[in-house]
C-alpha cells in the first residue's frame, strides 16, 4: 500500500491495489513515513474504505482523534457486527469523534441528557446493548465512566436505526 497522506503516526490514507483510497490505522504505522512510502499489511490493524466524496471531510477529523479512541471504536464496531447489525460505512469516523468528545465532556464534568433513552432501549435493544458494551470499553481504556445516557445517544445507535414497525409503535388510547 502506498501512502497518499500521513494523518498522524498511527493513521494514513493509502491507495490499495485497486487504486482506491483507504484509511488505515495501526500503532506507529506512519511514524517517519511520507507520501509515496509503502506500508506493509502487517503494520495495519484496521482498514476503512470511504466514498471519495467523504474522504476529504473525514481526513481532517481523523487527524484530530487519538489512536486509542480509534482502537476502542474498532472494538465496538466488531461487537456490533458480531450481533448482526448492519453499519453505515462512515461509522468509524462518526463514532470515534462522538466517543472522543463524550470522554472529554465527561472529564470536564459536563453532562448531556438523552431524552430518547427510554425509546432507544425499547425499540433498539441490540443497538442499546452494544452501546452499553461501549461504555464498558471506554471505562476500561480511559478509566472514565460515561453516563448511562451515552449508551443510547451515540451515532452508533442511530446508524443502524430503522423506523419502528406498526407492531412496535405504542398505540395511543382514545379518551
N, C-alpha and C positions, 0 to 999 in steps of 0.2 A: 504494500500500500504506500502510495506516495503522498507526502504531506502537502496539503494546499495552504493551510493556515494553522499556526500554533495558537491555541486559545489560552492555555496555561501549561504548566509542567505535566498535567495529567489528562488534558483534553486537546484533541486536534481534529481538524477537518481533513479528510483524506479522499483520494479518488480510489474507488475499488477497481477490481479487474474489468468491470463492465463500463468504467468511465463515469460512474455515478458518485456524487458527493455523499460521504457518510461522516457521522461524528463518532469518533472512537474515544474510549476512556480506558485508563489503566494507570496504576501507580507509576509516576515518573516516565511514562511512555514518550512524552515530548520534551523531556529535560535536555537542554542543549541542542535541540533539533531546530531545523529551519525549513521553510518551504522547499520542496524538492527532495528532501531526505526521505529515506524509506523507514517504515515502521514494520516490525515483524508481527505476524499473527500471535505469537506467544506473548507479546507485550500487551495485547488488547484484552481487557476484561469484559467490555461491553461495546456493542456496535449498534448505531441507530441510523436509519436511513430516513431522511426527511424529504418532503416535496421541495423542489427548487425554489418555489415562491416563499417558503418559510425559513429556509436555511439562514438567510442574512439576519432576520429578526432574532432567531434563536442563538445565533453565534455570539452576539453581544451578551445576551442573558447568561449563556453557559459559561462565559469567561468570568462572570461575577459569582458563580455558585461554587462553594468549596467542594473539592473532590469527595470528601467524606459524605456530603449530602447526596451526591450522585450515587455513591455506593448504597446508601440506605434506600434511595429511590429505586435502584435496580432490584434490591431485595423485595421491596413492596410490589413492584411490577411482576416479579416472578411468582409471588404469592397469589396475586390476582389472577394470573394466567393459570395457576395450579387449580384454582376453584372454578375455572371455566369462564371467566369474564373476558369479553372482547373489548380491547382497549383502542383508543384513538392513538395514532402513531406519534402525536406530539406530547403524549403523556409524560415522557421523561422530563422534558423541559418545564412543563406547567406544574407538575407535581414537585420537582426539585425546587423550583422557585417558591412554591407555596410552603413547602417544609422549611426551607431556609428562612423565609420571612416569619413563619409561625414560631420557630425556635428563637429568633431574635426578639420577636414581640414578647414571648413568654419570659425570656431572660430580663427584659426591660420592665416586667411587671404589668404589661398591658394584656387585657383580655378582650375577646370578641365573642359575643353570644350568638349562637346559631339558632335562629328562631324556627328553622326547619328540621331540627334534630329528631323530634318525635316522628315526623313524616319519613325521614330517611331511614330510621330504624324499622319502621313498619313496612314501607314499600320496597326498600332496597336492602334486605337483610344481609345478602352476600357482600355487597359493597361496604356496608357498615362494618361487618365482621373484619374485612380486610383493613378498613380504617382503624379499627381497634388494635389490630396487629401492628399497624404502622406506628401507633402511639407507643407500643412496647418497644419497637425497634429504635425509635427516637430516644426513648428513655435509656435504653442500653448503650446507645452510641454516644449521646451527649450528656447524659445524666440530667435531662430536662424533662419534667413531667408536663407534657402538653395537656391543656384542659380537655375533658371528655367531648366537648362540643367539636373539637377538631376531627374526631373520627367520622363525623358526618358532613364536614364542611370543606374537605379537600377537593381539589379539582379531580382527584381520582374517582370519587363517588359520582360526580356529575359527568365524567367522561363515558360512563357506561350506562347511564340512565336512559330509560325509555319511558314514555308516559305510562301511568298505571292503566291496566285494562279495566273495563267497566266492573268486572268482578272484584277488583282491588280497591275501587273508589268507594269511600264511605258514602252511604246514602243519607241524605238529609230527610228527617221526618217532617211531614207537613202537619202543621198545627192548626 
